[in-house]
Amino acid sequence: MGKQDQTLSAIFETPTRSDIRWSDIVSLLRAVGADISEGRGSRVRVVLNGQKAVFHRPHPGDQTGKPTVRDVKDFLIEAGIEP
């Protein structure tokens, strides 16, 4: 996966990073087989391995904040995806 492996590692780093691009997170989620759909406003619905989550796409920029990175990490763990 290359770039996706780097993104996955970045999500699991401690302390939590705040410089991960949202587009890289979406690319990772797609690469591991997630179903992604747009919700209302900035919401993004994700389903992976029976787990469901709703995340808020960052705006106006593409940098994902620490709370969302933590939520994505927790979601990936619940879905059985870890580095």
C-alpha positions in Angstrom: 0.0 0.0 0.0 3.0 2.4 0.4 1.4 5.8 1.1 -1.5 4.2 2.9 1.0 2.3 5.2 2.5 5.7 6.1 -0.9 7.2 6.8 -1.9 4.2 9.0 1.4 4.6 11.0 0.8 8.3 11.3 -2.7 7.8 12.7 -1.4 5.4 15.4 1.6 7.6 16.4 1.8 9.0 20.0 1.3 11.8 20.7 -1.6 12.2 18.3 -0.7 14.1 15.2 -2.6 17.0 13.7 -0.9 17.2 10.3 -2.5 14.3 8.5 -4.3 15.2 5.4 -7.9 14.2 5.3 -7.5 13.1 1.7 -4.8 10.6 2.8 -7.2 9.2 5.5 -9.9 8.7 2.9 -7.4 7.0 0.6 -6.4 4.7 3.4 -10.0 3.9 4.3 -10.7 3.0 0.6 -7.6 0.9 0.4 -8.7 -1.3 3.3 -12.1 -1.7 1.8 -14.3 0.9 3.5 -17.6 2.1 2.0 -17.5 5.9 2.1 -20.5 8.1 1.4 -21.2 11.8 1.9 -23.5 12.9 4.6 -25.1 16.3 5.3 -22.7 19.2 5.4 -19.1 18.1 6.2 -20.2 14.7 7.4 -18.6 11.6 5.9 -20.1 8.1 6.6 -17.8 5.2 6.7 -18.6 1.4 7.0 -15.8 -1.1 7.4 -15.9 -4.7 8.6 -19.4 -4.2 10.1 -18.3 -1.0 11.9 -20.0 2.3 11.2 -18.8 5.8 11.9 -19.5 9.4 10.9 -16.5 11.8 10.7 -16.5 15.5 9.9 -14.3 16.5 7.0 -12.0 19.4 7.9 -12.6 22.7 6.4 -11.5 25.1 5.0 -8.2 23.2 4.9 -7.3 19.5 4.5 -5.4 19.0 7.8 -7.3 16.6 10.2 -7.4 17.8 13.8 -6.3 15.6 16.7 -9.9 14.7 17.9 -10.8 13.4 14.5 -7.5 11.5 14.1 -8.2 9.8 17.5 -11.7 8.9 16.3 -10.4 7.4 13.1 -7.8 5.4 15.1 -10.5 4.1 17.4 -12.7 3.2 14.4 -9.9 1.3 12.7 -9.1 -0.7 15.9 -12.8 -1.6 16.2 -12.8 -2.7 12.5 -9.7 -4.8 13.1 -7.2 -2.6 11.2 -3.9 -1.8 12.9 -0.3 -1.3 11.7 
